[in-house]
């Protein structure tokens, strides 16, 4: 038996698991237990956040540099997001495994079916590849850009600037040893912050990308049922089994969407909220010229922001398509009791809700556009007031 698509998906997903293992949070592993890497990353995140508070005290209160607050506001969001994602992965590990197993089961079951099912699987494998490639490229460009700008200025302009806008207690950055030690520690924070966030971001993107796959499989099932109904209309014996299978699959589709929404509810809310703050602060930093790595970091913030909002559109479009698939079927060739099952599915599909931002705003590209307008307005007001 060919396991082409399930094996391809496992290989792609295992690429992200390598980074999760590095961070000590490979919760997809059935017998996962926190190890020394888990506690080390947890300590590193707390250290970075504590040093950010300490740095603001030194720079703002002691030295009177209010602009340091802008640089801090730009990067602290990534730290808080990473912290929230880390805690969420450990607390919701059962749901992460459940979603992964559901997807594997889909591939292993339907890669043995007809060509229509295999085409749906092939399309989703391609989609997952693109999502992983784009997400990994965004994180890599941001990490390299943020670290290379200070490195370039150090080598070619003999100018010392910090990669991240925070310092460590008891390390004197005015000395050569203190500066280079801080430089290395900043690189470590950038690496774990960037690729730690990449793990949960990629898992969310992969899980959400399989909502359209479930919709496409539902359509294939309805196509099979329609073929039966055209040959045997109103025949309960012939239609009962495929209709029951469709009904169960629709319930699984709804449960899958609800699980994604519940698992990533606070992650999405924190992500979008701090992206909003970070983008505004980074734009103002660019205008004021107070943080050279800001342009590379701004590109990353915008890309991740729009990537998240695009996920909401994927789920929203799939929910609308499910309604069309159900209504376009040959339900009129079913018996009255069977038509009631179709009516139940149609009613539940019409009441389905997409992913939201903290239950306040829908996660969609339309929301992204409205937030972008607010970002522009707030950035201009803040820049003018500071100038």
C-alpha positions in Angstrom: 0.0 0.0 0.0 1.3 3.5 -0.9 1.9 5.8 2.0 3.2 8.6 -0.2 1.2 11.5 1.2 1.2 10.6 4.9 5.0 10.1 4.8 5.5 13.4 3.0 3.4 15.2 5.6 5.4 13.5 8.5 8.7 14.6 6.9 7.5 18.2 6.6 6.1 18.3 10.1 9.2 16.7 11.5 11.2 19.6 10.2 9.4 21.9 12.7 9.7 19.3 15.5 13.5 19.6 15.3 13.2 23.1 16.5 10.6 22.1 19.1 13.1 19.5 20.4 15.8 22.2 20.6 13.5 24.3 22.8 12.5 21.2 24.9 8.8 21.4 23.9 8.2 18.6 21.4 4.7 17.8 22.8 3.8 15.8 19.7 5.9 13.0 21.3 3.4 10.7 23.1 5.4 10.3 26.3 6.6 13.9 26.4 8.0 15.1 29.6 9.8 18.5 30.3 13.5 18.1 30.4 16.5 20.3 31.1 16.1 22.1 27.7 12.5 23.0 28.7 13.6 24.6 31.9 16.6 26.3 30.3 14.4 28.0 27.6 11.9 29.0 30.3 14.8 30.5 32.4 16.1 32.3 29.3 12.7 33.9 28.5 12.4 35.0 32.1 15.9 36.4 32.1 15.3 38.3 28.9 12.1 39.9 30.1 13.6 40.7 33.5 16.6 42.3 31.8 14.2 44.4 29.7 12.6 45.8 32.8 16.1 46.4 34.3 17.3 48.1 31.2 14.4 50.5 31.1 15.0 51.4 34.7 18.7 52.2 34.0 18.1 54.0 30.6 14.8 55.8 31.4 14.9 56.5 35.1 18.6 56.8 35.7 19.9 58.1 32.4 16.7 59.9 31.3 16.6 58.3 27.8 12.8 58.1 27.1 13.5 56.8 23.6 14.6 53.5 25.0 10.9 52.8 25.8 10.2 52.8 22.0 13.0 50.3 21.3 11.7 48.1 24.1 8.1 48.3 23.0 9.3 47.1 19.5 10.9 43.8 20.7 9.1 43.0 24.0 6.1 41.8 22.0 8.1 39.0 20.5 9.3 37.9 24.0 5.8 38.0 25.4 4.4 36.1 22.4 7.1 33.5 22.8 6.4 33.2 26.5 2.6 32.8 25.9 3.2 30.2 23.1 5.6 28.2 25.3 3.1 28.0 28.2 0.3 27.3 25.8 2.1 24.4 24.2 2.9 22.8 27.5 -0.7 23.3 28.9 -2.5 22.3 25.6 -0.2 19.4 24.6 -3.1 16.9 24.5 -4.9 19.0 21.9 -1.7 19.5 19.9 -1.3 15.7 19.7 -5.0 15.3 18.9 -4.8 17.6 15.9 -1.6 16.0 14.6 -3.1 12.5 14.9 -6.3 13.6 13.1 -4.3 14.9 10.2 -2.1 11.8 10.0 -5.3 9.7 10.0 -6.7 11.7 7.2 -3.7 11.1 5.0 -3.4 7.4 5.8 -7.1 6.8 5.2 -7.7 8.8 2.0 -4.4 8.3 0.2 -5.8 4.8 -0.5 -9.1 6.1 -2.0 -9.9 7.3 -5.5 -8.0 9.9 -7.5 -10.2 12.8 -6.3 -9.2 12.2 -2.7 -5.5 11.9 -3.7 -5.6 15.2 -5.6 -7.0 16.9 -2.4 -4.1 15.4 -0.4 -1.6 16.4 -3.0 -2.8 20.0 -3.0 -2.6 20.2 0.8 0.9 18.8 0.9 1.9 21.6 -1.6 0.2 24.2 0.6 2.0 23.0 3.7 5.4 23.1 1.9 4.7 26.7 0.9 3.6 27.8 4.3 6.6 26.2 6.0 9.0 27.7 3.4 7.5 31.2 3.8 7.4 31.1 7.6 10.9 29.8 7.9 12.2 32.4 5.4 10.5 35.2 7.3 12.1 34.1 10.6 15.5 33.6 9.1 15.6 36.9 7.3 14.5 38.7 10.6 17.1 36.9 12.7 19.9 37.4 10.2 18.9 41.0 9.5 18.6 42.0 13.2 22.0 40.5 14.0 23.9 41.4 10.8 23.2 45.2 11.0 25.0 45.7 14.3 27.7 43.3 13.2 28.3 45.2 9.9 28.5 48.5 11.8 30.9 47.0 14.3 33.3 45.6 11.6 33.1 48.3 8.9 32.2 51.4 10.8 33.8 50.6 14.2 30.5 51.6 15.8 29.1 49.6 18.7 25.3 49.1 19.0 23.3 46.5 20.8 21.4 43.9 18.8 18.5 44.0 21.4 17.6 47.0 23.5 18.3 45.5 26.8 21.4 44.9 28.9 22.3 42.3 31.6 23.0 43.1 35.2 26.6 43.1 36.4 27.9 43.2 32.8 29.6 46.4 31.9 29.0 47.0 28.1 31.6 49.8 28.1 34.4 47.2 28.3 35.4 45.0 25.4 34.6 41.8 27.3 31.2 43.1 28.5 30.2 44.3 25.1 31.1 41.0 23.3 29.5 38.9 26.0 26.3 40.9 25.7 26.5 40.6 21.9 26.7 36.8 22.1 23.8 36.6 24.6 21.7 38.8 22.4 22.3 36.5 19.4 21.2 33.5 21.6 18.0 35.4 22.6 17.3 36.2 18.9 17.8 32.6 17.8 15.6 31.0 20.5 13.1 33.8 20.2 12.8 33.6 16.4 12.8 29.9 16.0 10.8 29.2 19.2 8.1 31.4 17.8 8.5 29.7 14.5 7.5 26.3 16.0 4.1 27.4 17.3 3.4 29.7 14.3 4.2 26.9 11.8 2.0 24.4 13.8 -0.9 26.8 13.7 -0.5 27.4 10.0 -0.3 23.7 9.3 -3.3 22.8 11.4 -5.4 25.6 9.9 -4.3 24.6 6.3 -6.0 21.3 6.8 -9.4 22.8 7.3 -9.7 23.2 3.5 -8.6 19.6 3.2 -11.4 18.4 5.4 -13.8 20.5 3.3 -12.5 19.0 0.0 -12.8 15.5 1.4 -16.4 16.3 2.4 -17.0 17.4 -1.2 -15.6 14.1 -2.5 -17.9 12.2 -0.2 -20.9 14.1 -1.4 -19.8 13.5 -5.0 -19.7 9.8 -4.3 -23.2 10.0 -2.7 -24.6 12.0 -5.7 -23.4 9.3 -8.1 -25.3 6.7 -6.0 -28.4 8.9 -5.8 -28.5 9.5 -9.5 -28.6 5.8 -10.1 -30.7 4.8 -7.1 -32.9 7.8 -6.0 -34.8 7.5 -2.7 -33.1 4.2 -2.0 -32.3 4.1 1.7 -30.4 0.8 1.5 -27.9 2.3 -1.0 -27.6 5.8 0.5 -27.7 5.1 4.2 -24.0 4.1 4.7 -22.4 7.0 2.7 -24.8 9.5 4.2 -23.9 8.4 7.7 -20.2 8.7 6.8 -20.8 12.2 5.5 -22.7 13.2 8.7 -19.8 11.9 10.9 -17.2 13.6 8.8 -19.1 16.9 9.0 -19.1 16.6 12.8 -15.4 15.9 12.7 -14.9 19.0 10.6 -16.7 21.2 13.1 -14.8 19.6 16.0 -11.5 20.1 14.3 -12.2 23.8 13.7 -13.4 24.3 17.3 -10.3 22.6 18.6 -8.0 24.9 16.6 -9.9 27.9 17.7 -9.8 26.9 21.4 -6.1 25.8 21.4 -4.8 29.0 19.9 -7.4 31.4 21.3 -5.0 33.4 23.7 -2.0 32.9 21.4 -3.8 34.7 18.6 -5.1 37.5 20.9 -1.6 38.1 22.4 0.1 37.8 19.0 -2.1 40.4 17.2 -2.2 42.8 20.2 1.6 42.9 20.6 2.2 43.0 16.8 0.1 46.1 16.7 2.2 47.7 19.5 5.5 46.5 18.0 4.8 47.7 14.5 3.9 51.2 15.7 7.0 51.4 17.9 9.3 50.0 15.2 8.1 52.5 12.6 8.7 55.4 15.0 12.2 54.0 15.7 12.9 54.1 12.0 11.7 57.7 11.7 13.8 58.8 14.6 16.8 56.7 13.6 17.4 55.3 17.1 17.6 51.6 16.3 19.4 50.5 13.1 18.1 46.9 13.0 14.5 48.2 13.0 13.7 47.9 9.2 14.5 44.2 9.1 12.5 43.6 12.3 9.5 45.6 10.8 9.4 43.4 7.7 9.2 40.4 10.0 6.4 41.9 12.1 4.3 42.8 9.1 4.7 39.4 7.4 3.7 37.5 10.6 0.8 39.8 11.2 -0.7 39.3 7.7 0.1 35.6 7.8 -2.0 35.2 11.0 -4.8 37.3 9.5 -4.8 35.2 6.4 -5.5 32.1 8.4 -8.8 33.5 9.5 -9.7 33.9 5.9 -8.8 30.3 5.1 -11.2 29.0 7.8 -13.9 31.5 6.9 -13.8 30.6 3.2 -13.9 26.9 4.0 -16.9 27.4 6.2 -18.7 29.2 3.4 -17.7 26.5 0.9 -19.1 23.7 3.2 -22.5 25.4 3.0 -22.3 25.5 -0.8 -21.2 21.8 -0.9 -24.1 20.7 1.2 -26.7 22.7 -0.6 -25.4 21.8 -4.1 -25.7 18.1 -3.4 -28.5 15.9 -4.7 -30.3 16.0 -1.4 -33.7 16.0 -3.2 -33.1 12.4 -4.1 -32.9 11.4 -0.5 -35.8 10.2 1.6 -37.4 12.7 4.1 -35.6 11.4 7.2 -32.3 11.6 5.3 -33.1 15.1 4.2 -33.5 16.1 7.8 -29.8 14.9 8.4 -28.8 17.3 5.5 -30.8 20.1 7.1 -29.0 19.5 10.4 -25.6 19.8 8.7 -26.7 22.9 6.8 -27.9 24.6 10.0 -24.7 23.8 11.9 -22.6 25.0 9.0 -24.5 28.3 8.9 -23.9 28.8 12.6 -20.1 28.0 12.4 -17.9 30.9 13.5 -14.3 31.5 12.3 -11.2 32.3 14.3 -11.4 35.5 16.3 -9.0 37.9 18.0 -9.8 37.4 21.7 -13.5 37.0 20.8 -13.7 40.7 19.8 -12.7 40.9 16.1 -12.7 38.3 13.4 -9.3 37.2 12.3 -9.4 38.1 8.6 -7.6 40.2 6.0 -10.4 42.8 6.3 -9.5 43.2 10.0 -5.8 43.4 9.1 -6.6 46.3 6.8 -8.4 48.2 9.5 -5.6 47.6 12.0 -3.0 48.7 9.4 -4.9 52.0 9.0 -4.9 52.4 12.8 -1.1 51.6 12.8 -0.4 54.4 10.3 -2.5 56.9 12.2 -0.9 56.1 15.6 2.6 56.0 14.2 2.2 59.5 12.6 0.8 60.9 15.8 3.5 59.4 18.0 6.3 60.5 15.6 5.0 64.1 15.4 4.6 64.3 19.2 8.1 63.0 19.8 9.6 65.4 17.2 
